[in-house]
Amino acid sequence: MAQFYENYGFEAEERPDNLVTMVAFMAQLARIESEESLKGQLRFLNTHLLPTLKYAVEICPSLRQIYEILAEDAKTLKLILVGNVRR
């Protein structure tokens, strides 16, 4: 995960697998308006953030709403990227 951050120029202040760090990284990516950023967001959501949140929901069910919102975001990003490819 640290390598993922490094590839996008993000310096984590906390542990790389900390949820706050992961969300801060996503926020940084979201500020960049590029297809590369969208691809990075989708990959990070699917590879790291959603699996971590899925596990966290088992321990803390109140995180379920955040998980569901981010899962929808991943679907939206995928649709956006598919649309960009077809243009």
PyRosetta script that sets phi, psi and omega in degrees:
from pyrosetta import init, pose_from_sequence

init()
pose = pose_from_sequence("MAQFYENYGFEAEERPDNLVTMVAFMAQLARIESEESLKGQLRFLNTHLLPTLKYAVEICPSLRQIYEILAEDAKTLKLILVGNVRR")
pose.set_psi(1, -38.6)
pose.set_omega(1, 179.4)
pose.set_phi(2, -59.9)
pose.set_psi(2, -37.1)
pose.set_omega(2, 178.3)
pose.set_phi(3, -64.6)
pose.set_psi(3, -38.5)
pose.set_omega(3, 177.7)
pose.set_phi(4, -59.0)
pose.set_psi(4, -47.6)
pose.set_omega(4, 179.3)
pose.set_phi(5, -59.6)
pose.set_psi(5, -46.3)
pose.set_omega(5, -177.8)
pose.set_phi(6, -60.6)
pose.set_psi(6, -39.7)
pose.set_omega(6, -179.8)
pose.set_phi(7, -60.0)
pose.set_psi(7, -26.7)
pose.set_omega(7, -179.2)
pose.set_phi(8, -107.8)
pose.set_psi(8, 12.8)
pose.set_omega(8, 176.0)
pose.set_phi(9, 71.1)
pose.set_psi(9, 26.9)
pose.set_omega(9, -179.0)
pose.set_phi(10, -100.7)
pose.set_psi(10, 131.4)
pose.set_omega(10, 176.7)
pose.set_phi(11, -108.4)
pose.set_psi(11, 113.7)
pose.set_omega(11, -178.1)
pose.set_phi(12, -76.8)
pose.set_psi(12, 131.7)
pose.set_omega(12, 176.6)
pose.set_phi(13, -86.9)
pose.set_psi(13, -25.0)
pose.set_omega(13, 178.1)
pose.set_phi(14, -112.2)
pose.set_psi(14, -174.8)
pose.set_omega(14, 176.8)
pose.set_phi(15, -58.9)
pose.set_psi(15, 144.6)
pose.set_omega(15, -178.5)
pose.set_phi(16, -59.2)
pose.set_psi(16, -30.8)
pose.set_omega(16, -177.1)
pose.set_phi(17, -93.2)
pose.set_psi(17, 9.4)
pose.set_omega(17, 177.0)
pose.set_phi(18, -74.0)
pose.set_psi(18, 134.4)
pose.set_omega(18, -178.7)
pose.set_phi(19, -57.8)
pose.set_psi(19, -38.0)
pose.set_omega(19, 179.0)
pose.set_phi(20, -63.3)
pose.set_psi(20, -42.1)
pose.set_omega(20, 177.8)
pose.set_phi(21, -62.8)
pose.set_psi(21, -43.6)
pose.set_omega(21, -178.5)
pose.set_phi(22, -63.4)
pose.set_psi(22, -42.8)
pose.set_omega(22, 179.5)
pose.set_phi(23, -69.4)
pose.set_psi(23, -37.7)
pose.set_omega(23, 177.1)
pose.set_phi(24, -62.6)
pose.set_psi(24, -39.5)
pose.set_omega(24, 177.4)
pose.set_phi(25, -63.0)
pose.set_psi(25, -45.0)
pose.set_omega(25, 178.3)
pose.set_phi(26, -61.2)
pose.set_psi(26, -39.0)
pose.set_omega(26, 179.0)
pose.set_phi(27, -63.7)
pose.set_psi(27, -40.3)
pose.set_omega(27, 177.9)
pose.set_phi(28, -64.0)
pose.set_psi(28, -45.2)
pose.set_omega(28, 178.8)
pose.set_phi(29, -61.6)
pose.set_psi(29, -37.6)
pose.set_omega(29, -177.3)
pose.set_phi(30, -66.4)
pose.set_psi(30, -23.0)
pose.set_omega(30, 179.5)
pose.set_phi(31, -78.3)
pose.set_psi(31, -13.8)
pose.set_omega(31, -178.1)
pose.set_phi(32, -94.2)
pose.set_psi(32, 119.2)
pose.set_omega(32, -177.9)
pose.set_phi(33, -92.4)
pose.set_psi(33, 87.5)
pose.set_omega(33, 177.5)
pose.set_phi(34, -157.5)
pose.set_psi(34, 158.6)
pose.set_omega(34, 177.1)
pose.set_phi(35, -65.0)
pose.set_psi(35, -36.2)
pose.set_omega(35, 178.3)
pose.set_phi(36, -59.4)
pose.set_psi(36, -42.2)
pose.set_omega(36, 178.1)
pose.set_phi(37, -64.6)
pose.set_psi(37, -42.3)
pose.set_omega(37, 178.2)
pose.set_phi(38, -61.5)
pose.set_psi(38, -41.9)
pose.set_omega(38, 177.9)
pose.set_phi(39, -63.4)
pose.set_psi(39, -41.9)
pose.set_omega(39, 178.1)
pose.set_phi(40, -63.3)
pose.set_psi(40, -41.5)
pose.set_omega(40, 178.4)
pose.set_phi(41, -61.7)
pose.set_psi(41, -47.2)
pose.set_omega(41, -178.7)
pose.set_phi(42, -62.9)
pose.set_psi(42, -45.9)
pose.set_omega(42, -179.5)
pose.set_phi(43, -63.1)
pose.set_psi(43, -43.6)
pose.set_omega(43, -179.2)
pose.set_phi(44, -66.0)
pose.set_psi(44, -42.2)
pose.set_omega(44, 177.2)
pose.set_phi(45, -57.8)
pose.set_psi(45, -51.2)
pose.set_omega(45, -174.8)
pose.set_phi(46, -72.3)
pose.set_psi(46, -32.4)
pose.set_omega(46, -175.5)
pose.set_phi(47, -88.5)
pose.set_psi(47, -37.3)
pose.set_omega(47, -171.8)
pose.set_phi(48, -121.1)
pose.set_psi(48, -57.0)
pose.set_omega(48, -169.8)
pose.set_phi(49, -68.9)
pose.set_psi(49, -49.1)
pose.set_omega(49, -178.9)
pose.set_phi(50, -64.8)
pose.set_psi(50, -43.4)
pose.set_omega(50, 176.5)
pose.set_phi(51, -61.8)
pose.set_psi(51, -38.1)
pose.set_omega(51, 178.1)
pose.set_phi(52, -65.7)
pose.set_psi(52, -44.8)
pose.set_omega(52, 179.1)
pose.set_phi(53, -65.8)
pose.set_psi(53, -36.8)
pose.set_omega(53, 179.0)
pose.set_phi(54, -59.6)
pose.set_psi(54, -43.2)
pose.set_omega(54, 176.8)
pose.set_phi(55, -66.5)
pose.set_psi(55, -43.0)
pose.set_omega(55, -178.2)
pose.set_phi(56, -62.8)
pose.set_psi(56, -33.8)
pose.set_omega(56, 179.4)
pose.set_phi(57, -62.5)
pose.set_psi(57, -32.7)
pose.set_omega(57, 177.6)
pose.set_phi(58, -63.1)
pose.set_psi(58, -33.7)
pose.set_omega(58, -178.8)
pose.set_phi(59, -88.3)
pose.set_psi(59, -36.9)
pose.set_omega(59, -176.9)
pose.set_phi(60, -132.9)
pose.set_psi(60, 87.5)
pose.set_omega(60, -175.8)
pose.set_phi(61, -56.4)
pose.set_psi(61, -20.6)
pose.set_omega(61, -180.0)
pose.set_phi(62, -68.2)
pose.set_psi(62, -10.1)
pose.set_omega(62, 176.6)
pose.set_phi(63, -83.7)
pose.set_psi(63, -5.2)
pose.set_omega(63, -176.5)
pose.set_phi(64, -56.6)
pose.set_psi(64, -41.8)
pose.set_omega(64, -178.4)
pose.set_phi(65, -62.5)
pose.set_psi(65, -41.0)
pose.set_omega(65, 177.6)
pose.set_phi(66, -63.7)
pose.set_psi(66, -42.9)
pose.set_omega(66, 177.8)
pose.set_phi(67, -58.0)
pose.set_psi(67, -46.8)
pose.set_omega(67, -177.8)
pose.set_phi(68, -64.4)
pose.set_psi(68, -39.7)
pose.set_omega(68, 178.1)
pose.set_phi(69, -63.2)
pose.set_psi(69, -45.9)
pose.set_omega(69, -179.1)
pose.set_phi(70, -69.8)
pose.set_psi(70, -31.4)
pose.set_omega(70, 175.2)
pose.set_phi(71, -64.9)
pose.set_psi(71, -39.8)
pose.set_omega(71, 176.0)
pose.set_phi(72, -66.5)
pose.set_psi(72, -39.1)
pose.set_omega(72, 176.6)
pose.set_phi(73, -59.4)
pose.set_psi(73, -41.4)
pose.set_omega(73, 179.0)
pose.set_phi(74, -62.2)
pose.set_psi(74, -41.1)
pose.set_omega(74, 177.7)
pose.set_phi(75, -63.4)
pose.set_psi(75, -42.3)
pose.set_omega(75, 179.7)
pose.set_phi(76, -64.5)
pose.set_psi(76, -44.3)
pose.set_omega(76, 178.0)
pose.set_phi(77, -59.5)
pose.set_psi(77, -41.7)
pose.set_omega(77, 179.5)
pose.set_phi(78, -62.1)
pose.set_psi(78, -44.0)
pose.set_omega(78, 178.2)
pose.set_phi(79, -62.4)
pose.set_psi(79, -41.3)
pose.set_omega(79, 178.6)
pose.set_phi(80, -62.0)
pose.set_psi(80, -45.7)
pose.set_omega(80, -178.0)
pose.set_phi(81, -67.7)
pose.set_psi(81, -38.2)
pose.set_omega(81, 176.8)
pose.set_phi(82, -63.4)
pose.set_psi(82, -41.0)
pose.set_omega(82, 178.0)
pose.set_phi(83, -63.1)
pose.set_psi(83, -38.8)
pose.set_omega(83, 178.2)
pose.set_phi(84, -66.0)
pose.set_psi(84, -34.7)
pose.set_omega(84, -179.3)
pose.set_phi(85, -69.2)
pose.set_psi(85, -35.7)
pose.set_omega(85, -175.8)
pose.set_phi(86, -79.5)
pose.set_psi(86, -12.3)
pose.set_omega(86, -177.1)
pose.set_phi(87, -70.5)
pose.dump_pdb("model.pdb")
